[in-house]
């Protein structure tokens, strides 16, 4: 009985840790993707404006994320 309680507690703690890691680092991939998009825009556009490119990339990436959900 005691072994089952310890197992359940470990599973609950593991779930909490995974949730915290996911919430802290989920933005990291988005930032990297936006930076890659901005770099691609810089290489393909003659008139490059970093702020406009970043805004465009963020909007397009967020659209794609929402369409997957």
N, C-alpha and C positions, 0 to 999 in steps of 0.2 A: 504494500500500500504506500509506504513512504517513498519507494523508488518511483512509483507512478507520479506522485506529487512533484518530485524533483524534476522529472522529465517534462511535465506540463509547465512548470515554472521556467525551465530552460527554453522551451519552445516559445513561450510568451515573451521572454526577454529577447530572444533572437528576432522575433517579429518586430518588436519595438525598435531594436537597433537597426534593422533593415529599413524600417519606415523613416527613421531619423536620417540615415545616410542618403536615402532617396530624396528626401526633401532638401537636404543641404547641397547635394551635388547634381541635381537635375538641371539646373541652370547652366552648368559647365558645358554640356554638349551643345546647347543652344548658342552660347557665346562663340564656341569654336566654329560652328556651322556658319554663323553670321560673318565672322572674320574671313572664312574661306570664300564666302560669296562676295564680300567686298573686294577681296584680292582678285577674284575672277573678273569682277566688273572693272577694276582698275586696268587689267590687262586687255580687256576687250573694248573699252570706251576711250575715245579721244578726249572728250571733255569730262574729266573725272572730278566729281565732288563727293568727298568721303561721307559727309552727313546725309546727303540724298541717297547715296548707294546703301548706306547702313539702314536707313529707314525703309527703303524698298526691299532689301533683303529680309529684314525682320518681318515685314508684312507678308511677304511671299512664304517664308518658312512657317509662320504661324498659321497661314491658310492651309498649308499642306499638313500640318500637325492636326488641325481641326478636322480636315477631311478624312484622316485616318481613323479618328475616334468615331 
